């Protein structure tokens, strides 16, 4: 369970230099490397299951960061806030690391599973239940906001380690 992974990952203060690239079926956007395979880098005698759990969560955040950076570059504009949803966003450790990597606030809604609600909102818009998208937008409420706390130099160390691991994938 996701809650168990977070609990395990919180037993260590960091991943201990461990990096996990979750390329279990290749790397998609923005890397587009279908031949890539998962990599665990940095294992030593001190590596524990908690380090691996933390590196796994961080690997998810690194991939999302890579995609967000590609989107920023393509759009030629900053991302002022990063809104999340879905089961993984229940993980506070993952969301904090995501905010730290992105360097912007991450907002988790009160209602985490929003995909079905998005479809319902669109159907309601078509049926006249809501008059416009702004009325729907007002229904979205922040449940928790994660602010970046990581120093830029520390972020760059993490990203350099990540890039090396992606290259090995």
N, C-alpha and C positions, 0 to 999 in steps of 0.2 A: 504494500500500500504506500501511497505517496507520503502520508503522514509518518510512516515508519522510516522512510528514506530521509526525511528532514530531521527527524529525531536522531538518527544515526549520524548524519552529516554534522549536526551541531555539537557532537562530542569532540570535535577538533576545531581549532581556531582558523585553519585554512586547509587547503588541499595538500599541503606539504610538498609542493613542487610537482605534484601529479597533474597530468592533463589527460582528459578523455575526449577524443574526437568521435562523436556518435555517428560515424559514417557506415552504419551497419548494412546499408543497401546503396552505398555511394553517397556523394555529397551533391545536394541540389543547389538551389539558388543561395547565394550568388556565385558559388564556386563552379557548378556544372561539371562535376567530375564523377561520372557514373562508375568508373573503375576504382574509385577510392574505397578503402575499407577502414573500419574502426581501428583506432589506435589508443593505447594507454601508454603514456610516456612519463618517465620519471620515477618508476618503481624502485624502491630500495628496501633495506631490511626494516626500516621504520614504518613502512606503509601499512596501514590498517584498513579494515573494511570501512571505517568512518572516512578516511581519506578518499577512498574510491567512491563512496556515496557523494561526498562533497564535490569531487571532480566531475562526477556524472551530472550533477545539477549545474555546475559551472559550464560544462560542455554545451548544455542546452542554451544557456545565456550567451555564450560566445557565438554560437550559430545565429541566434536572433540578432545579436549585435552586428555581425557581418552583414546580414540582410538589411538591417536598419541603416548601416553606413552606405550601402549601395543605393538605397532609396534616397538618402540625403543627397548623395552625389548626383544622382539622376535628376532629382527635383530641383537641385540648386537652391535648397532652402533648409533651414534647420528644423528639427523636430522639437517643438516646445515641450511636449508631454507625450508619454508613451502609454496608451491605454491597452490593457490586457483583459483576457477572459479565458474561460476554459479551466479544466481540472488542474493543470500545472500551476496556475496562478494562485492556487490555495497555499502554495509553498512560500512562506515568508522569506526564507533564506534565499531561494531562487529569485524572488522579486527584488530583494535588496541588492543582490549581486547584479541583477539586470540593470537596475537604476545606476549602480556604480559604474558599470561598463558603458552604458549609454551616455552618462553624464547629464541626464534629464530626469525629472520626476516620472515615476511609474505609477499609474492609477489603476487600482483594481476596483471593479464595480461591486455594489452590494449584491447584485444578482450575477453570480459568476458564470453560469451556463447561459450565455446570451444568444447563441446561434438560433435556437428554436424561437426565442422571443423576437429576434430580428425578423424572421420569416413571418411571425404573427403580426408584428408591427406593420410590415409592408402590406400584408393582406388587409389589415385594418385600415391602412391608408387608402388602398384601392377601393375598399368598401365604404369609405366615408366615415369610419369611426374616429379618425383623426383628420384634422383639416390640412396639415402640412408636416413636413419633416421636423420643423422646429418644435412642434408640439410633442412629437415622439422623442426628440433629443432631450427635452426637459424631464423625461421619465428616467434617463440614465443618471444614477447617483453614485458618487464615489463611496466605496466601502473603506478603502485604506489607500493612503498615498505614501509611497516610498521615495525618499529624497536621496540623491547621491551623496555618499560620505567618503568615498575613496579619493585619496590624493592623486593628482594626475601622474606623478612619477610611478606610483604603485600600479595604477591602471596600465601604464605603458609596459611595465615588467610582465604583467599578466598577458597582455596582448602579444608581446614578443614571443612568449612561451607558447601561446596558442598558435601563432603563425608557423612556428617551427613544427609543431605537432601536426597541423593541417598539411604542411609540406610533406611530412612523412606518411600521411594517409594515402 
